[in-house]
Amino acid sequence: MAQKPLRLLACGDVEGKFDVLFNRVRAIQKKSGNFDLLLCVGNFFGSTPDAEWEEYKTGIKKAPIQTYVLGANNQETVKYFQDADGCELAENITYLGRKGIFTGSSGLQIVYLSGTESLDEPVPGYSFSPKDVSSLRTMLCSTSQFKGVDILLTSPWPKYVGNFGNSSGEVDTKKCGSALVSSLATGLKPRYHFAALEKTYYERLPYRNHIVLQENAQHATRFIALANVGNPEKKKYLYAFSIVPMKLMDTAELVKQPPDVTENPYRKSGKEASIGKQIPAPEEETACQFFFDLNEKQGRKRSSTGRDSKSSPHPKQPRKPPQPPGPCWFCLASPEVEKHLVVNIGTHVIPVPLSCCTTDDIKDAFITQAQEQQIELLEIPEHSDIKQIAQPGAAYFYVELDTGEKLFHRIKKNFPLQFGREVLASEAILNIPDKSDWRQCQISKEEEETLACRFRKDFEPFDFTLDD
């Protein structure tokens, strides 16, 4: 029998607006049925007078749902949280504590970290330190059976959470947020991560917790930042969701990847944060091109940085920019360029005539011919970053279709260099198999000039370099 999902609500900064929050929860439950828990991140208490809170504290009013909250984010509200290990603040309202893990009777695991980041000693009562984050990670990640947690609750956003994802609006995630929270999210791999404090709603595209083609598939993480309760802009501050504890889920179902999954935004940053350093922004790897000297017998490969694979005992000397091994056919300054074929000077354009075949036809053609030639052509997720799949310096073959679908093959040896051309020229796509070998496409210079002139005329309506 399948496990019945838990129905949960998550909320952003309440800031003392308890009636607004709980009246809204009552309305939701009246319409959609009861929820199991309400999880509050950000500032639960505000700078307003305590009269409203006193009604809940004394039992005059009661929260309509079991509510769990995080601790103080400033000195002003520390007074409400007397016990660092957590305590009941009012009927149905519980303070989780400064840090720890809450495991429900259903097996649901919720990790919580109260406060804001501090690198100072002593750590203020409303902050967490690198040691707090390190102890949480050690407590949970030290066993070989650890796969992740169901939910992570923090008040600050994790720094760099916007990398590889959809826009976070007015919040600059490279400057805003906590590097320590990024580290914690990297290690704990929560299925859901909730945060607040920025007074805006942001639901990031889910991100993966494994490296494609290098690690076994793992579950994805969804980060949701929630706005403040009762905000005049009506930004979303309550988030409803259903969840089955991961301990009770079938592995295949747990690791199923959403169609819009992206790369992990913290991939290169977790290590520094775990020791208390500010995480540098993940560096963009420089594009790596390789020039193959076809005149060399061994086919030695040189990277575009000018370094040979063998280390040199001599001190490194400043190097000139790498030069191609021979004249370039495409550079206008090159004596080898055939200028009679130039239609326009702008950017590189490779015109490819398309027949009536669809994207699926093209995809099937690549996969079919790859199988025939015993080439392992893998489908990779649409939001994959090729730099994280192909290691720097590794040779690979890559197809990106107009639907966003991607095909990838890691080249080892004996890969046919004309494979892509052969597929496109095949009967399944362009049906010009005689063009699969470029050497069979040579015509006279007069014919080339005629074709270039014809194309130049046909291209005029699309030529952005012409004056209006």
C-alpha positions as CSV (number, residue, x, y, z in Angstrom):
1,M,0.0,0.0,0.0
2,A,1.4,3.4,-1.0
3,Q,2.3,5.8,1.7
4,K,-0.2,8.7,2.0
5,P,1.6,12.0,1.4
6,L,1.9,14.6,4.2
7,R,0.3,17.9,3.5
8,L,2.4,20.8,4.7
9,L,2.4,24.6,4.6
10,A,5.5,26.8,4.7
11,C,5.5,30.5,5.6
12,G,7.8,33.4,5.3
13,D,8.4,36.3,7.8
14,V,5.3,36.5,10.1
15,E,6.7,39.7,11.8
16,G,4.1,39.5,14.5
17,K,1.1,39.4,12.2
18,F,-0.3,36.2,13.8
19,D,-4.0,36.9,13.1
20,V,-3.3,37.6,9.4
21,L,-1.4,34.3,9.1
22,F,-3.7,32.1,11.1
23,N,-6.9,33.5,9.5
24,R,-5.4,32.8,6.1
25,V,-4.5,29.2,7.2
26,R,-8.1,28.7,8.4
27,A,-9.5,29.8,5.1
28,I,-7.2,27.5,3.2
29,Q,-8.0,24.5,5.4
30,K,-11.8,25.2,5.1
31,K,-11.4,25.2,1.3
32,S,-8.8,22.4,0.8
33,G,-8.9,20.3,3.9
34,N,-6.6,20.1,6.9
35,F,-2.8,20.2,6.6
36,D,-0.4,18.4,8.9
37,L,2.1,21.1,9.8
38,L,3.0,24.8,9.3
39,L,6.7,25.6,9.0
40,C,7.7,29.2,9.6
41,V,11.1,30.7,8.4
42,G,12.4,34.2,8.8
43,N,11.2,36.6,11.5
44,F,8.3,35.1,13.4
45,F,8.1,38.1,15.8
46,G,8.2,41.7,14.8
47,S,8.8,45.1,16.2
48,T,5.0,45.6,16.9
49,P,3.6,45.7,20.4
50,D,3.1,42.3,22.1
51,A,-0.7,42.6,22.7
52,E,-1.5,40.2,19.8
53,W,1.1,37.7,20.9
54,E,-0.2,37.7,24.5
55,E,-3.5,36.4,23.3
56,Y,-1.9,33.3,21.8
57,K,0.6,33.0,24.7
58,T,-2.2,33.0,27.3
59,G,-4.5,30.7,25.3
60,I,-7.2,33.3,24.5
61,K,-6.4,32.5,20.8
62,K,-5.0,29.3,19.4
63,A,-3.1,28.5,16.2
64,P,-5.3,26.3,14.0
65,I,-2.4,24.0,13.0
66,Q,0.7,22.6,14.6
67,T,3.2,25.3,13.9
68,Y,7.0,25.1,14.0
69,V,9.2,28.2,13.9
70,L,12.8,29.2,13.7
71,G,14.6,31.5,16.3
72,A,15.6,35.1,16.4
73,N,17.4,36.9,13.6
74,N,18.1,40.1,15.6
75,Q,18.8,41.2,19.2
76,E,15.3,42.6,19.6
77,T,13.6,39.3,19.3
78,V,16.0,37.1,21.3
79,K,13.9,37.5,24.4
80,Y,11.1,35.4,23.0
81,F,13.3,32.3,22.7
82,Q,14.5,31.4,26.1
83,D,15.6,27.8,25.5
84,A,18.3,27.2,22.8
85,D,17.2,23.6,22.5
86,G,13.6,24.6,21.6
87,C,10.4,24.9,23.5
88,E,6.7,25.4,23.3
89,L,5.9,29.1,22.9
90,A,2.2,28.8,22.9
91,E,-0.4,26.1,22.3
92,N,0.3,24.6,18.8
93,I,3.3,26.9,18.4
94,T,6.8,25.3,18.9
95,Y,10.2,26.8,18.6
96,L,12.5,24.2,17.0
97,G,15.8,25.4,18.5
98,R,19.0,27.0,17.3
99,K,20.0,24.0,15.1
100,G,19.1,20.3,14.8
101,I,17.0,17.7,13.1
102,F,13.3,17.1,13.8
103,T,12.0,13.6,12.8
104,G,8.2,13.2,12.7
105,S,6.4,10.0,13.5
106,S,6.0,9.5,9.8
107,G,9.7,9.4,9.3
108,L,9.8,13.0,7.8
109,Q,13.2,14.6,8.5
110,I,13.4,18.4,8.9
111,V,16.8,20.0,9.5
112,Y,16.6,23.5,10.9
113,L,19.2,26.3,11.4
114,S,18.0,29.5,13.2
115,G,19.4,33.0,12.9
116,T,21.8,34.8,10.5
117,E,25.4,34.1,9.6
118,S,28.2,35.4,11.8
119,L,31.9,34.9,11.5
120,D,32.5,36.8,14.7
121,E,33.5,35.4,18.1
122,P,31.6,35.2,20.4
123,V,28.7,34.4,18.2
124,P,25.6,36.6,19.0
125,G,22.5,34.8,20.3
126,Y,20.7,35.4,17.1
127,S,23.4,34.0,14.7
128,F,25.0,30.7,13.6
129,S,28.7,30.1,13.1
130,P,30.8,27.9,10.8
131,K,31.1,25.5,13.7
132,D,27.3,25.2,13.9
133,V,27.1,24.4,10.2
134,S,30.0,22.0,10.5
135,S,28.4,20.1,13.4
136,L,25.1,19.8,11.6
137,R,26.8,18.3,8.5
138,T,28.9,15.9,10.6
139,M,25.9,14.8,12.6
140,L,24.0,13.9,9.5
141,C,26.4,13.2,6.7
142,S,28.9,10.9,8.5
143,T,27.1,7.6,7.7
144,S,27.6,5.9,4.4
145,Q,23.8,5.3,4.2
146,F,23.1,9.1,4.2
147,K,21.2,10.2,1.0
148,G,19.8,13.5,2.1
149,V,17.0,15.0,4.1
150,D,13.4,15.9,3.3
151,I,13.3,19.6,4.3
152,L,15.8,22.3,5.3
153,L,14.7,25.4,7.1
154,T,16.9,28.5,7.3
155,S,16.1,32.2,7.5
156,P,18.8,33.5,5.2
157,W,18.9,32.6,1.5
158,P,21.8,30.5,0.4
159,K,24.4,32.5,-1.5
160,Y,24.6,31.9,-5.2
161,V,21.3,30.0,-5.3
162,G,20.4,31.8,-8.5
163,N,23.4,30.3,-10.5
164,F,22.2,28.2,-13.5
165,G,18.6,29.0,-12.5
166,N,15.7,31.3,-13.3
167,S,15.9,34.9,-12.4
168,S,15.6,35.8,-8.7
169,G,14.2,39.2,-9.4
170,E,15.6,42.1,-7.5
171,V,17.7,39.9,-5.2
172,D,21.3,39.5,-6.3
173,T,22.2,36.0,-5.1
174,K,25.9,36.6,-5.8
175,K,25.9,39.3,-3.1
176,C,22.9,38.4,-0.9
177,G,22.6,35.4,1.3
178,S,24.7,33.2,3.4
179,A,27.7,31.2,2.2
180,L,27.4,28.9,5.2
181,V,23.8,28.1,4.2
182,S,25.0,27.2,0.7
183,S,27.5,24.8,2.3
184,L,24.8,23.2,4.4
185,A,22.5,22.8,1.5
186,T,25.3,21.2,-0.5
187,G,26.0,18.6,2.1
188,L,22.5,17.8,3.3
189,K,20.8,17.6,-0.2
190,P,17.4,18.6,1.0
191,R,14.4,17.8,-1.2
192,Y,12.9,21.2,-0.2
193,H,14.7,24.2,1.2
194,F,12.7,27.2,2.6
195,A,14.1,30.6,3.4
196,A,12.9,34.2,3.9
197,L,14.2,37.6,5.1
198,E,14.3,39.2,1.6
199,K,10.6,40.1,1.5
200,T,10.0,38.5,-1.9
201,Y,8.8,35.2,-3.4
202,Y,11.2,33.1,-5.4
203,E,10.8,29.5,-6.5
204,R,13.9,28.4,-8.1
205,L,14.0,25.7,-10.8
206,P,14.8,22.4,-9.1
207,Y,18.5,21.5,-9.2
208,R,20.3,18.2,-9.2
209,N,22.5,16.8,-6.5
210,H,24.7,14.6,-8.7
211,I,27.1,15.1,-11.6
212,V,25.6,13.7,-14.8
213,L,27.4,10.7,-16.2
214,Q,29.8,10.7,-13.3
215,E,27.6,9.8,-10.3
216,N,24.5,7.8,-9.7
217,A,21.3,9.7,-10.0
218,Q,20.1,11.4,-6.8
219,H,17.0,13.3,-5.9
220,A,16.6,17.0,-7.0
221,T,16.3,20.0,-4.6
222,R,13.6,22.7,-4.7
223,F,14.5,26.0,-3.2
224,I,11.6,28.3,-2.2
225,A,12.0,31.8,-0.7
226,L,8.8,33.3,0.8
227,A,7.7,36.9,1.2
228,N,6.5,38.5,4.5
229,V,3.0,37.9,5.7
230,G,0.4,40.4,4.7
231,N,2.7,42.3,2.4
232,P,0.9,45.1,0.4
233,E,2.3,43.8,-3.0
234,K,0.5,40.5,-2.3
235,K,3.7,38.5,-2.9
236,K,3.3,34.8,-2.0
237,Y,4.1,34.1,1.7
238,L,2.4,30.7,2.1
239,Y,3.4,27.6,0.1
240,A,1.4,24.4,0.2
241,F,3.0,21.1,-0.8
242,S,2.6,17.3,-0.3
243,I,5.6,15.1,0.5
244,V,6.2,11.4,1.2
245,P,9.2,10.9,3.5
246,M,12.2,9.8,1.5
247,K,12.8,6.9,3.8
248,L,9.5,5.4,2.6
249,M,10.0,6.1,-1.1
250,D,11.1,3.7,-3.9
251,T,14.5,4.7,-5.0
252,A,13.6,5.0,-8.7
253,E,10.7,7.3,-7.8
254,L,12.8,9.4,-5.5
255,V,15.6,10.1,-8.0
256,K,13.3,10.8,-10.9
257,Q,14.5,14.1,-12.4
258,P,12.0,16.9,-13.1
259,P,12.0,18.1,-16.8
260,D,13.2,21.6,-15.8
261,V,16.0,20.4,-13.5
262,T,19.3,22.5,-13.6
263,E,22.9,22.2,-12.5
264,N,23.7,22.5,-8.8
265,P,24.3,26.2,-8.1
266,Y,26.8,25.5,-5.3
267,R,28.8,22.8,-7.1
268,K,32.2,24.6,-6.7
269,S,31.5,26.4,-3.5
270,G,30.7,24.0,-0.7
271,K,34.2,23.3,0.6
272,E,35.2,26.8,1.4
273,A,32.0,27.5,3.2
274,S,32.3,24.5,5.4
275,I,35.5,25.9,6.9
276,G,33.9,29.3,7.4
277,K,35.2,31.2,4.4
278,Q,33.1,33.3,2.1
279,I,32.4,31.2,-1.0
280,P,33.8,32.7,-4.2
281,A,31.5,32.8,-7.1
282,P,31.7,29.6,-9.1
283,E,34.2,30.4,-11.8
284,E,33.4,30.1,-15.4
285,E,35.7,27.6,-17.0
286,T,37.5,29.0,-19.9
287,A,36.5,27.6,-23.2
288,C,38.9,24.9,-24.2
289,Q,39.8,24.4,-27.9
290,F,42.1,21.9,-29.3
291,F,44.2,22.1,-32.4
292,F,45.2,18.8,-34.0
293,D,48.4,18.8,-36.0
294,L,47.5,16.4,-38.8
295,N,51.1,16.4,-39.9
296,E,52.3,14.8,-36.7
297,K,52.5,11.0,-36.7
298,Q,51.2,10.5,-33.2
299,G,48.3,13.0,-33.5
300,R,49.5,14.8,-30.4
301,K,46.9,17.2,-28.9
302,R,47.8,20.7,-27.7
303,S,45.4,22.8,-25.7
304,S,44.7,26.4,-26.7
305,T,46.5,27.6,-23.6
306,G,49.7,26.6,-25.3
307,R,50.7,23.9,-22.8
308,D,51.8,20.5,-23.9
309,S,50.7,17.5,-21.9
310,K,54.3,16.8,-20.7
311,S,55.6,18.9,-17.9
312,S,58.7,20.9,-18.5
313,P,61.6,21.2,-16.1
314,H,62.3,24.7,-17.3
315,P,60.8,27.8,-15.6
316,K,57.6,28.9,-17.2
317,Q,58.1,31.8,-19.6
318,P,55.3,34.2,-20.7
319,R,53.8,32.7,-23.8
320,K,52.3,34.4,-26.9
321,P,48.7,33.7,-27.7
322,P,48.4,30.3,-29.3
323,Q,48.7,30.2,-33.1
324,P,46.8,27.8,-35.3
325,P,49.1,25.2,-36.9
326,G,48.3,26.4,-40.4
327,P,46.6,29.1,-42.4
328,C,43.0,29.6,-41.4
329,W,40.4,29.2,-44.2
330,F,38.0,31.5,-42.5
331,C,40.1,34.6,-41.5
332,L,39.8,37.4,-44.0
333,A,43.4,38.4,-43.5
334,S,44.5,34.9,-44.4
335,P,46.0,34.4,-47.9
336,E,44.2,31.1,-48.0
337,V,40.7,32.5,-47.6
338,E,38.5,32.3,-50.7
339,K,36.9,35.7,-50.7
340,H,34.7,35.0,-53.7
341,L,32.6,32.9,-51.3
342,V,32.1,35.8,-48.8
343,V,28.4,36.8,-48.8
344,N,28.6,39.3,-45.9
345,I,30.9,40.3,-43.0
346,G,29.2,40.0,-39.7
347,T,29.2,36.9,-37.6
348,H,29.7,33.2,-38.5
349,V,26.7,31.7,-40.2
350,I,26.4,28.2,-41.5
351,P,23.3,27.9,-43.6
352,V,21.8,24.4,-43.5
353,P,18.9,23.5,-45.8
354,L,16.2,21.7,-43.8
355,S,13.8,19.3,-45.4
356,C,10.4,18.4,-44.0
357,C,11.9,16.3,-41.3
358,T,11.1,17.1,-37.6
359,T,13.3,17.5,-34.6
360,D,12.3,13.9,-33.6
361,D,13.5,12.7,-37.0
362,I,16.9,14.4,-36.5
363,K,17.2,12.9,-33.0
364,D,16.2,9.4,-34.2
365,A,18.7,9.6,-37.1
366,F,21.6,10.5,-34.7
367,I,20.6,7.7,-32.2
368,T,20.1,5.1,-35.0
369,Q,23.4,5.8,-36.7
370,A,25.2,5.9,-33.4
371,Q,23.9,2.5,-32.5
372,E,24.9,1.1,-36.0
373,Q,28.4,2.4,-35.4
374,Q,28.5,1.2,-31.8
375,I,28.8,4.8,-30.5
376,E,27.2,5.4,-27.1
377,L,25.2,8.5,-27.6
378,L,23.5,9.5,-24.3
379,E,20.6,11.8,-23.7
380,I,21.4,14.4,-21.0
381,P,19.0,16.8,-19.2
382,E,18.1,19.9,-21.0
383,H,19.5,22.3,-18.3
384,S,22.8,20.5,-18.1
385,D,25.9,22.6,-18.3
386,I,28.3,20.9,-20.7
387,K,31.3,22.2,-18.7
388,Q,30.2,20.1,-15.8
389,I,29.7,16.9,-17.9
390,A,32.9,17.0,-20.0
391,Q,36.0,17.4,-18.0
392,P,38.4,20.1,-19.3
393,G,40.6,18.7,-22.1
394,A,38.3,15.8,-22.7
395,A,37.2,15.2,-26.3
396,Y,33.5,14.8,-26.9
397,F,30.7,14.9,-29.5
398,Y,27.6,16.9,-28.7
399,V,24.3,17.6,-30.3
400,E,21.8,20.3,-29.2
401,L,18.4,20.2,-30.8
402,D,16.0,23.2,-31.1
403,T,13.7,21.6,-28.4
404,G,16.6,21.9,-25.9
405,E,17.2,18.2,-26.0
406,K,20.9,17.2,-25.8
407,L,22.9,14.2,-27.0
408,F,26.4,13.5,-25.7
409,H,29.3,11.1,-26.4
410,R,32.6,11.0,-24.6
411,I,35.2,10.3,-27.3
412,K,37.8,7.7,-26.4
413,K,39.3,6.4,-29.6
414,N,38.4,5.6,-33.3
415,F,35.6,8.1,-33.4
416,P,34.6,9.0,-37.0
417,L,35.4,12.7,-37.4
418,Q,32.7,13.1,-40.1
419,F,29.9,11.5,-38.0
420,G,27.8,14.6,-37.6
421,R,28.1,15.4,-41.3
422,E,27.2,11.9,-42.2
423,V,24.0,11.9,-40.2
424,L,22.8,15.2,-41.6
425,A,23.6,14.1,-45.1
426,S,21.8,10.8,-44.7
427,E,18.6,9.8,-46.4
428,A,16.7,10.2,-43.1
429,I,17.4,14.0,-43.0
430,L,18.8,15.9,-46.1
431,N,19.0,12.8,-48.3
432,I,22.2,13.8,-49.9
433,P,24.5,10.9,-49.0
434,D,27.0,11.9,-51.7
435,K,27.7,15.0,-49.6
436,S,28.7,13.1,-46.5
437,D,32.4,13.5,-47.6
438,W,33.4,17.1,-48.0
439,R,35.9,16.1,-50.7
440,Q,33.0,15.1,-52.9
441,C,31.5,18.6,-52.7
442,Q,34.2,20.5,-54.7
443,I,33.0,22.4,-57.7
444,S,34.7,25.0,-60.0
445,K,35.4,28.5,-58.9
446,E,32.9,29.8,-61.5
447,E,30.1,27.7,-60.1
448,E,31.0,28.8,-56.6
449,E,30.8,32.5,-57.6
450,T,27.4,31.9,-59.2
451,L,26.0,30.2,-56.1
452,A,27.5,32.9,-53.8
453,C,25.8,35.6,-55.8
454,R,22.5,33.8,-55.8
455,F,22.7,33.3,-52.0
456,R,23.7,37.0,-51.4
457,K,20.5,38.1,-53.2
458,D,18.3,35.6,-51.4
459,F,19.8,36.6,-48.1
460,E,19.2,40.4,-48.5
461,P,15.9,40.5,-46.6
462,F,17.7,39.0,-43.5
463,D,20.9,41.0,-43.8
464,F,21.1,43.2,-40.7
465,T,24.3,44.8,-41.8
466,L,22.6,46.7,-44.7
467,D,21.5,50.2,-44.1
468,D,17.7,50.7,-43.9
